[in-house]
Each structure stands twice: as C-alpha cells, then as structure tokens.
Amino acid sequence: MGDDVGWGFVVRGKGPCYVQAVDPGGPASIAGVKIRQFVKSINGLDCLYLHYRSIYKHIVAGPRALIVEVLEPLDDSLVPT
C-alpha cells in the first residue's frame, strides 16, 4: 500500500528492470522489497521486459495498493550497480 509520498522504491533498466533503491521504513521496505531484485510483474502485468518508464506509468495509473512480484538474481554480476 502506498503512502503519501509513494511506494518507497525506484526501478531502473530497459528490461529486465531492477530495484535500484528502497526507502528505509517505506512501504516497499516493510513489504520486503530489496535492491537488485528484478521486477517480474506489477498488479498482474508482466513487466520483465518493459522499460522502467513504462513500469512507472503503470504504477502511477493504478491503485495505491500494488502487488509486486520480484525475482532474486542468481548471479550478482548480472545486476547493474
């Protein structure tokens, strides 16, 4: 569930996108979202190969409650820093 500021995470990438930052104590942090995870889907929409701008547009156009599926990288060298 988003708060007054947003959802507390930043996504970057051209697909697959990854979580670049998580606000400590924010909604995403409380839900267990971690940096370097890949965004698989948002509210049921497959986001694995979308550009981060498309993901952002989908998030802000949707409800305040997000269902975010993430994937852990198998190899940390695959995720940009």
Residue pairs with C-beta under 8 A, 6 or more apart in sequence:
1 27
1 64
1 65
1 66
2 27
2 64
2 65
2 66
3 26
3 27
5 23
5 26
6 26
6 27
7 26
7 27
7 28
7 59
7 66
8 22
8 23
8 26
8 27
8 28
8 29
8 33
9 19
9 21
9 22
9 23
9 26
9 28
9 29
9 33
10 19
10 20
10 21
10 22
11 17
11 18
11 19
11 20
11 39
11 52
11 55
11 56
12 18
12 20
12 52
12 80
13 51
13 52
13 80
14 51
14 52
15 48
15 49
15 50
15 51
16 38
16 39
16 48
16 49
16 71
17 38
17 39
17 47
17 50
17 51
17 52
17 55
18 35
18 36
18 37
18 38
18 39
18 73
18 79
18 80
19 28
19 33
19 34
19 35
19 36
19 37
19 38
19 39
19 70
20 35
21 35
22 28
22 29
22 33
22 34
22 35
23 29
28 68
31 68
33 68
33 70
34 70
36 73
36 76
36 79
37 70
37 71
37 72
37 73
38 48
38 70
38 71
38 72
38 73
38 79
39 47
39 48
39 55
39 68
39 69
39 70
40 46
40 47
40 48
40 69
40 70
40 71
41 47
41 48
41 67
41 68
41 69
42 55
42 58
42 59
42 62
42 66
42 67
42 68
42 69
43 58
43 62
43 63
43 66
43 67
44 67
45 58
47 54
47 55
47 58
50 58
59 66
73 79
